[in-house]
Structure formats: structure tokens, C-alpha cells
């Protein structure tokens, strides 16, 4: 378990994190947010790579007993993960095991289990320069599993993975989420829908949301419609296109997210929506509505 209270991070005149507070004790939490929202900064602080400018981080074991940062084991893969070209994959995994302070007698079993989990056992003697981009990402995921971590931090782990490899990744995380909490930063809503029971949304260094996935979707309740493509132009100023899709009649439709509007605008929007079909909100809808609502508040302020 990890508890974050009023976490702040300043880079000269820029505030990257503005008093972020949350706790994670189990399952997989999807960390969502636009580029520059503070996701990577948060992960680097939790991993001990960066120091915070303010706030506190508390670690607890599975029994709720306080643990020092040095004794709390964290598995972490960064966005820009890479390998030393002239090392074999096995040598590199030994290097990671050494960095993590694993007893040398544990290395072989730990490394074999980690490579097997990501289907790289057959590549253990391969020079890292010969690994494909997807294999490198899988190696990065494997090193997070070494040492039976108390917390796993995955920063855009599926970048560069093909669809089959992404499915393998999802299987790995499903197995691990019962063993320790996982924080997964991603731009892929599909990964969040498949894996996460909670979501944490950051924007411009602020924590906007931390709750169950279903509650994120419900933020857009009553605001999502399917519109014929030709009707979308009439109300796009009062909402936003989420995506194009095809209806049962093979005609192109727009998934439309209705944003807040003034009373003067409301009548004109509702007249267009008479030709629309309301649909249940999805995680993506709630996420986009949350970001646009924050943007509007800041512009008014």
C-alpha cells in the first residue's frame, strides 16, 4: 500500500504537481492525463528517482504496517526504457537483479520466471541490439517483476507492442494485480477498460479524479449521443466529437459528447439532438468531459 499526501513538485517557475493526494492498496489503477499532466513526474517521485518539493509518501506492507522507502520494493518501467546493446538479455536481467539488491542465489529463478512471464525465455542469450522494439518493451516489463515488488509502476508500457503482445501484457497484469497494487499510466483507454478497477486523472499537475472506473464513465451520464454525420456540424460548438463509427444501417455516425451550455444555447442544441440517439457513457466520455470541464473553469477563472 502507498499513501500520497499533498505531493508537490516544482521545476523552477513551473509547478508539475500541485498538492496531489491519494492512496492505492490493491488492484490496477489507470493513471490518465494529457501530455504534460504530471504522470511521469509522479511515477519518478514514487520510484525514488526524483525528490518532491513538498508533501509526504507513506509505505505500508500487506498487513498495514509502516515500511521504510528503502524496504519497499518497487518495479518500474519508464517511457524511455532501453537496454545496453552489447549485453545479452540474460546479462541485462542479471544487471537489473543486482541493482534491485536481490541475493545472487535468487537470480536464476527470478530471471527465468520473469522472462517466461513475457514469453522471452528463448531470447535469453540474444544480444539486446538484436531484439525488436516490442521485445525491448517486454524485457522492460520483465525487469519490473524481479524481486516480487510491493508496487508496480508502468509508464506507457504498451508503446511499441503489437496487438498480440498487448494481449500478453494484459494477461501478465491480471496475474500480478492480486499480488501487489499496480499503477498504469497510459493513453490507451482500451488498456484501462480491460485491466483497471480504478482510475486516477491528472491534468496540469492537479488531481481531478480518483475513484472506481465506472464512476469516471458516469460523469458523462446523459451527455453522450450518436448523431448522423451531417448533423454534427450544427452542434459541434456546444460539444465535441469523440469518434466516428458506423450504425447498423452502415451510415457513418458521430459519437457526440454534449458539454455545458448556456440557456440560450440549450434550445438550439436540443433541437438537433432530437435526431440523435442517447447511448450509455464510456470511460473515454467521462474522461474527456472531466478535462473539458476543468479547462472551462480555468478559462473563466
Wavefront OBJ file of the C-alpha trace (Angstrom):
o trace
v 0.000 0.000 0.000
v 1.159 3.524 -0.763
v -0.285 6.776 0.613
v 0.470 10.114 -1.049
v -0.382 13.339 0.782
v -0.202 16.835 -0.713
v 2.606 15.914 -3.109
v 4.200 18.864 -4.896
v 6.950 19.169 -7.482
v 8.362 22.430 -8.825
v 10.769 22.890 -11.722
v 11.988 26.462 -11.368
v 8.895 28.517 -12.217
v 6.779 25.551 -13.331
v 4.663 23.567 -10.887
v 4.439 19.990 -12.204
v 2.417 18.602 -9.279
v 0.071 20.754 -7.229
v -0.739 19.063 -3.925
v -1.692 15.587 -5.180
v -3.167 13.198 -2.586
v -4.357 9.600 -2.994
v -3.808 6.059 -1.729
v -3.568 2.731 -3.546
v -3.856 -0.616 -1.790
v -4.876 -3.215 -4.368
v -5.804 -3.880 -7.982
v -4.790 -1.887 -11.040
v -5.218 1.884 -11.104
v -5.147 3.564 -14.504
v -3.332 6.907 -14.415
v -4.783 9.087 -17.160
v -3.991 12.585 -18.328
v -2.852 14.632 -21.321
v 0.825 15.085 -22.152
v 2.382 17.333 -19.539
v -0.203 16.484 -16.890
v 2.387 15.222 -14.378
v 2.053 11.436 -14.788
v 5.742 10.738 -15.434
v 6.829 13.179 -12.716
v 4.559 11.385 -10.247
v 5.972 7.978 -11.184
v 9.586 9.162 -10.973
v 8.968 10.527 -7.480
v 7.249 7.326 -6.331
v 10.139 5.288 -7.765
v 12.663 7.373 -5.820
v 14.310 8.866 -8.916
v 13.123 12.426 -8.217
v 12.699 14.214 -4.943
v 9.461 16.044 -4.220
v 9.220 19.761 -3.430
v 6.614 19.138 -0.750
v 4.226 16.563 0.668
v 4.708 13.085 2.076
v 4.722 9.493 0.808
v 3.968 6.628 3.201
v 4.537 2.938 2.523
v 2.646 0.054 4.141
v 3.078 -3.695 3.806
v 0.201 -6.103 3.155
v -0.644 -6.067 6.872
v -0.797 -2.284 7.027
v 2.487 -1.959 8.925
v 4.659 1.056 8.068
v 7.668 0.251 5.860
v 10.621 2.492 5.045
v 11.132 3.595 1.450
v 14.338 1.532 1.337
v 12.483 -1.661 2.290
v 9.504 -1.087 -0.003
v 10.179 -2.865 -3.293
v 9.042 -1.067 -6.437
v 9.063 -2.355 -10.000
v 9.193 0.487 -12.527
v 9.366 0.835 -16.296
v 9.766 4.301 -17.790
v 8.527 5.589 -21.135
v 12.077 5.780 -22.497
v 13.197 2.318 -21.416
v 16.279 0.950 -23.199
v 18.897 -1.786 -22.977
v 22.679 -1.896 -23.309
v 23.219 -3.162 -26.888
v 26.197 -5.482 -26.236
v 24.657 -7.267 -23.245
v 22.682 -10.443 -23.784
v 19.150 -10.323 -22.441
v 20.168 -12.657 -19.598
v 23.157 -10.484 -18.685
v 20.910 -7.448 -18.628
v 18.422 -9.165 -16.353
v 21.309 -10.057 -14.032
v 22.272 -6.376 -14.066
v 18.733 -5.414 -13.030
v 18.702 -8.094 -10.325
v 21.943 -6.654 -8.930
v 20.562 -3.099 -8.980
v 17.496 -4.263 -7.066
v 19.639 -5.879 -4.383
v 18.448 -9.435 -4.936
v 20.533 -12.172 -3.352
v 22.722 -13.742 -6.045
v 21.354 -17.183 -5.225
v 17.878 -15.951 -6.234
v 18.853 -14.516 -9.595
v 18.381 -17.575 -11.787
v 14.894 -18.484 -10.565
v 13.715 -14.858 -10.525
v 15.024 -14.143 -14.032
v 13.644 -17.356 -15.504
v 10.198 -16.645 -14.072
v 10.219 -13.035 -15.302
v 11.316 -13.953 -18.849
v 8.796 -16.763 -19.025
v 6.018 -14.368 -17.989
v 6.719 -12.130 -21.006
v 7.488 -15.019 -23.394
v 11.171 -14.151 -23.815
v 12.775 -17.316 -22.432
v 14.005 -18.312 -25.891
v 15.798 -14.957 -26.300
v 17.857 -15.030 -23.090
v 21.128 -15.493 -24.999
v 20.329 -12.881 -27.641
v 22.275 -9.621 -27.741
v 19.982 -6.756 -26.825
v 20.797 -4.886 -30.030
v 19.121 -7.711 -31.961
v 15.839 -7.519 -30.042
v 12.851 -5.908 -31.727
v 11.244 -2.821 -30.225
v 8.398 -4.931 -28.870
v 10.854 -7.363 -27.275
v 12.660 -4.480 -25.576
v 9.379 -3.300 -24.063
v 8.621 -6.843 -22.906
v 12.089 -7.035 -21.350
v 11.279 -3.819 -19.529
v 8.085 -5.339 -18.176
v 10.055 -8.457 -17.137
v 12.526 -6.427 -15.064
v 9.651 -4.812 -13.143
v 8.644 -8.283 -11.947
v 12.034 -9.122 -10.440
v 12.171 -9.296 -6.654
v 8.435 -9.717 -6.012
v 7.686 -5.958 -5.847
v 5.275 -4.378 -3.369
v 4.177 -1.882 -6.039
v 4.472 -1.872 -9.833
v 4.689 1.404 -11.804
v 4.154 1.113 -15.562
v 4.612 4.300 -17.589
v 3.185 3.775 -21.107
v 4.256 0.101 -21.082
v 2.421 -0.922 -24.270
v 4.108 1.631 -26.546
v 5.578 -0.323 -29.463
v 3.704 -3.546 -28.700
v 1.692 -5.194 -31.444
v -1.901 -6.358 -30.678
v -0.820 -9.886 -29.722
v 1.880 -8.579 -27.378
v -0.615 -6.181 -25.779
v -2.896 -9.127 -25.020
v 0.049 -10.924 -23.403
v 0.792 -7.811 -21.365
v -2.806 -7.672 -20.168
v -2.603 -11.301 -19.055
v 0.597 -10.559 -17.093
v -1.009 -7.652 -15.254
v -4.156 -9.633 -14.480
v -1.976 -12.227 -12.776
v 0.048 -9.638 -10.848
v -2.799 -7.424 -9.636
v -3.731 -9.923 -6.940
v -0.138 -9.915 -5.664
v 0.541 -6.178 -5.408
v -1.020 -2.845 -6.460
v -0.244 -1.637 -9.973
v -0.235 1.935 -11.296
v -0.594 2.013 -15.077
v -0.052 5.311 -16.932
v -1.397 5.075 -20.464
v -3.095 6.948 -23.293
v -4.883 3.766 -24.375
v -8.389 3.728 -22.966
v -8.681 0.096 -24.102
v -5.975 -0.940 -21.615
v -7.795 0.891 -18.824
v -11.107 -0.760 -19.695
v -9.534 -4.215 -19.788
v -7.318 -4.026 -16.709
v -8.203 -1.289 -14.249
v -10.668 -1.235 -11.391
v -9.826 2.376 -10.505
v -8.759 5.486 -12.384
v -6.670 8.471 -11.365
v -6.879 11.521 -13.650
v -4.235 14.241 -13.679
v -4.300 17.481 -15.643
v -1.782 20.317 -15.396
v -0.440 18.884 -12.160
v -3.823 18.658 -10.450
v -5.621 15.504 -9.377
v -9.099 15.718 -10.910
v -10.428 12.264 -10.115
v -9.588 9.112 -8.166
v -12.318 6.516 -7.886
v -13.789 3.416 -9.476
v -13.699 3.161 -13.270
v -17.492 3.047 -13.517
v -17.764 6.375 -11.711
v -15.458 8.017 -14.236
v -17.774 6.945 -17.051
v -20.823 8.164 -15.113
v -19.517 11.764 -15.161
v -20.851 11.940 -18.725
v -24.223 10.375 -17.909
v -26.957 11.849 -20.125
v -24.422 13.653 -22.320
v -23.454 11.077 -24.938
v -25.308 10.647 -28.248
v -24.929 9.095 -31.637
v -25.568 11.664 -34.350
v -25.733 11.302 -38.117
v -22.516 12.743 -39.526
v -24.358 15.501 -41.397
v -25.990 16.774 -38.183
v -22.819 17.065 -36.166
v -21.745 20.401 -37.662
v -24.864 22.073 -36.256
v -23.973 21.442 -32.627
v -20.197 20.926 -32.550
v -19.673 24.305 -30.890
v -21.602 23.038 -27.837
v -19.913 19.672 -27.667
v -17.187 17.543 -29.117
v -16.732 14.607 -31.428
v -15.413 11.605 -29.534
v -15.106 9.295 -32.519
v -16.681 8.282 -35.806
v -18.396 4.924 -36.107
v -20.911 3.146 -38.289
v -24.505 2.408 -37.414
v -26.479 -0.736 -38.137
v -27.510 0.746 -41.484
v -23.808 1.240 -42.372
v -24.233 5.022 -42.304
v -21.460 6.990 -40.647
v -22.309 8.352 -37.224
v -20.575 10.595 -34.707
v -20.280 9.790 -31.029
v -21.083 13.222 -29.604
v -20.276 14.425 -26.081
v -22.506 17.286 -25.041
v -20.708 19.906 -22.982
v -22.200 22.506 -20.665
v -24.057 25.250 -22.480
v -25.896 28.452 -21.641
v -29.692 28.535 -21.551
v -29.652 30.444 -24.837
v -27.675 27.641 -26.486
v -29.667 24.849 -24.889
v -32.741 25.129 -27.112
v -30.748 25.038 -30.356
v -28.716 22.033 -29.190
v -31.780 20.110 -28.084
v -33.456 20.672 -31.440
v -30.531 18.962 -33.151
v -30.424 16.164 -30.596
v -33.996 15.215 -31.481
v -32.373 13.339 -34.359
v -29.776 11.753 -32.094
v -29.820 8.553 -30.078
v -28.646 8.723 -26.446
v -26.166 5.992 -25.517
v -24.568 4.900 -22.221
v -21.338 6.763 -21.419
v -17.985 5.016 -21.597
v -14.763 5.691 -19.701
v -13.451 7.812 -22.562
v -16.564 10.019 -22.429
v -16.252 10.690 -18.707
v -12.532 11.371 -19.040
v -12.971 13.885 -21.872
v -15.871 15.613 -20.111
v -13.774 15.940 -16.950
v -10.871 17.539 -18.849
v -13.112 19.954 -20.747
v -14.918 20.969 -17.566
v -11.590 21.750 -15.858
v -10.436 23.698 -18.919
v -13.612 25.777 -18.867
v -13.239 26.550 -15.136
v -9.665 27.714 -15.642
v -10.621 29.909 -18.589
v -13.427 31.528 -16.582
v -11.075 31.989 -13.627
l 1 2 3 4 5 6 7 8 9 10 11 12 13 14 15 16 17 18 19 20 21 22 23 24 25 26 27 28 29 30 31 32 33 34 35 36 37 38 39 40 41 42 43 44 45 46 47 48 49 50 51 52 53 54 55 56 57 58 59 60 61 62 63 64 65 66 67 68 69 70 71 72 73 74 75 76 77 78 79 80 81 82 83 84 85 86 87 88 89 90 91 92 93 94 95 96 97 98 99 100 101 102 103 104 105 106 107 108 109 110 111 112 113 114 115 116 117 118 119 120 121 122 123 124 125 126 127 128 129 130 131 132 133 134 135 136 137 138 139 140 141 142 143 144 145 146 147 148 149 150 151 152 153 154 155 156 157 158 159 160 161 162 163 164 165 166 167 168 169 170 171 172 173 174 175 176 177 178 179 180 181 182 183 184 185 186 187 188 189 190 191 192 193 194 195 196 197 198 199 200 201 202 203 204 205 206 207 208 209 210 211 212 213 214 215 216 217 218 219 220 221 222 223 224 225 226 227 228 229 230 231 232 233 234 235 236 237 238 239 240 241 242 243 244 245 246 247 248 249 250 251 252 253 254 255 256 257 258 259 260 261 262 263 264 265 266 267 268 269 270 271 272 273 274 275 276 277 278 279 280 281 282 283 284 285 286 287 288 289 290 291 292 293 294 295 296 297 298 299 300 301
